[in-house]
């Protein structure tokens, strides 16, 4: 229902089903918040959004108060500004003064608020207790001394990722955010998705940085440093480099890496095509042998860790294929290095991806061969941008370069796997080819596109119907797993991506991942798919050469040694 309210002496139409904060935003009036997140119910924890309402003794939080007819609200009165200033001053008293060294310097919500509110001196004595950082994680670092207890990480972890790795502990002045039993994040149930980093307003959460190891390898003349670029990365730089309509910057990224000193730069999508093809053979085999229960995808390392901890009964149904990052890392380590006359430890292999969980994946025991990791370091999109700056590279001045042989070619199907549903669409195209010996008529499968948390699609192939589901966010995956536990039997294949909307919204993306930019990434990828001619993985021209060199064929038993892995039940603190 629409009503009239007065905001700062102006009458506006307000909707009664929206909070005061939402109504203000609808009318172009910004007020600060530190705990509120779009799509989440309000908590009023930070109290930054307080407003003054006529007739109310106390200031009210705009995020949790609804308007009523005739309400008279002041959003920036002296009393309101004073209250906001005091909150920030108190937060600063409990915050380390190390902005210059902080990961989030220049992109910190607390720093910005202090500047916006013109706080220029310390008004409360500093009592930061210099809490210990948790450096134990493979992907994520926690710095409790920078935590402002807004609770965003707690909510994302519980309400979106169904993990509850972090929780509020203690009360009053002692309140803090802990993992279970306050143990290291490495032995917690954290799935390393990095979504907590994406919502953290300060530098209390950030990824484990791999920049120094890479720089060291680049300075070592006895080591060949090679990179692989994830399909989601080059479409995620538009905001940083001001491409308003979205763009795939693959060719410029390759040129930049070469300029920095990488010996070779390969396209992870090459391995994505291998994965799609091999998985299609496995799925067909399962269907032809009438093996019940769906096959699950295995390319999201956060989903894999979730399943190992929370759904071990489904592990036998997870596709045994490694992720594209690890397939390409394995090929580099065990095949390419030999051809180059290099020992595996003379190759330093770097993956660049929009994902924090890939750091964890790269250091899994299963991903090493004779003690050597297939992938030595992983850079997130954020770290990659930092890496360009450290090396003085202006990416906009780069002349386009193609990826290096022999891992250079790809299908457009491999590119769309960065979006939730895209991996299934790529698999459907490939499976259709295996059943029909032909390409699917309409390559655009609209049931698998868009921004829903779950998409389902039934395809007719050969004499059968095959049912696919693609889910994103672990909360949605949990709902689907519960349906299967309760007897749902119709599904043949389930794609799980831990991040909402897939890797385009991964935990390693630039912070401030507004809807607008994820939509641009999505559009760029599907536009490429529409325009390019190689839409099925089996058409990737480099694959035949690789299989010939390996003396195998797609779907062969011998491929297991390179492309397969296994997953085991994992005991963690819950
Ligand atoms: Fe990483 Fe993509 Fe999985 Fe997110 S959805 S954890 S970015 S692989």
Boltz pocket constraint, residues with backbone or C-beta under 6 A from the ligand:
constraints:
  - pocket:
      binder: B
      contacts: [[A, 192], [A, 193], [A, 299], [A, 300], [A, 301], [A, 302], [A, 303], [A, 354], [A, 355], [A, 356], [A, 357], [A, 358], [A, 496], [A, 497], [A, 498], [A, 499], [A, 502], [A, 503], [A, 504], [A, 505], [A, 506], [A, 507], [A, 508]]
      max_distance: 6.0
